[in-house]
Amino acid sequence: MGILRNIKSDHEIYENKSLECLVAIERNDCKQIKAFRKKYKGKEPLPNDKVEGYKFVMDEEFDSLKIDFSQKLSFEIKDLINVKG
């Protein structure tokens, strides 16, 4: 019997509240998001720090979402919510 293993993706999925879409953020950049959350936890107003990532788009051929690697976009950290899957 084969061994099952968990293969980690290079990206984490976040929901952007203001744009109402899913975005993929590289794992290295997720450290910035975690540091931001820790530093500004319970504080208002939140600064407009940004992180780069990729937007999900609809793939008509497979009728599913896919990451659009054609352009890297900038997203405000305060608008991102981690999606646990």
VENPE-V450003 format. One record per residue. N is the residue number from 1. RES is the residue in one letter. PSI is psi in whole degrees, 0 to 359 (* if undefined). OMEGA is omega in whole degrees, 0 to 359 (* if undefined). D_LAST is the distance of its C-alpha to the last C-alpha in Angstrom with 2 decimals. Layout:
N/RES/PSI/OMEGA/D_LAST ; N/RES/PSI/OMEGA/D_LAST
This chain:
1/M/136/182/26.53 ; 2/G/159/179/24.15 ; 3/I/128/176/21.88 ; 4/L/137/178/18.13 ; 5/R/155/180/16.51 ; 6/N/117/179/13.25 ; 7/I/117/182/13.78 ; 8/K/141/176/12.29 ; 9/S/161/177/12.14 ; 10/D/352/184/14.79 ; 11/H/152/171/12.71 ; 12/E/149/183/9.98 ; 13/I/132/178/8.78 ; 14/Y/152/172/10.59 ; 15/E/133/177/12.11 ; 16/N/113/183/15.89 ; 17/K/316/185/17.64 ; 18/S/322/180/21.06 ; 19/L/348/182/20.42 ; 20/E/56/178/17.84 ; 21/C/169/175/15.83 ; 22/L/144/178/12.80 ; 23/V/152/177/13.86 ; 24/A/124/180/13.20 ; 25/I/134/179/14.80 ; 26/E/145/183/16.25 ; 27/R/323/179/15.45 ; 28/N/324/180/19.12 ; 29/D/341/179/19.05 ; 30/C/336/177/16.16 ; 31/K/324/176/18.88 ; 32/Q/319/181/20.85 ; 33/I/316/180/18.21 ; 34/K/320/178/17.96 ; 35/A/320/178/21.78 ; 36/F/313/181/22.19 ; 37/R/319/181/20.18 ; 38/K/318/183/22.22 ; 39/K/321/187/25.46 ; 40/Y/19/181/25.29 ; 41/K/123/178/23.57 ; 42/G/8/181/25.56 ; 43/K/147/176/27.85 ; 44/E/149/345/28.90 ; 45/P/152/180/29.37 ; 46/L/142/178/26.70 ; 47/P/168/183/27.97 ; 48/N/45/177/26.95 ; 49/D/146/183/25.52 ; 50/K/156/176/23.74 ; 51/V/148/181/21.39 ; 52/E/148/179/21.30 ; 53/G/189/183/18.53 ; 54/Y/143/180/18.04 ; 55/K/147/173/17.41 ; 56/F/140/177/15.56 ; 57/V/161/180/18.25 ; 58/M/129/176/18.79 ; 59/D/106/184/20.07 ; 60/E/325/183/22.82 ; 61/E/317/183/23.62 ; 62/F/358/180/20.35 ; 63/D/50/179/19.38 ; 64/S/172/178/15.92 ; 65/L/148/175/14.57 ; 66/K/158/179/15.46 ; 67/I/131/178/16.05 ; 68/D/98/182/19.68 ; 69/F/1/184/21.18 ; 70/S/331/178/24.64 ; 71/Q/135/179/24.69 ; 72/K/129/183/23.20 ; 73/L/165/179/22.94 ; 74/S/131/182/23.23 ; 75/F/143/177/21.02 ; 76/E/132/184/22.01 ; 77/I/324/183/19.87 ; 78/K/341/180/20.66 ; 79/D/356/185/18.95 ; 80/L/134/176/15.50 ; 81/I/127/181/12.62 ; 82/N/134/179/9.55 ; 83/V/117/178/6.28 ; 84/K/128/183/3.78 ; 85/G/*/*/0.00
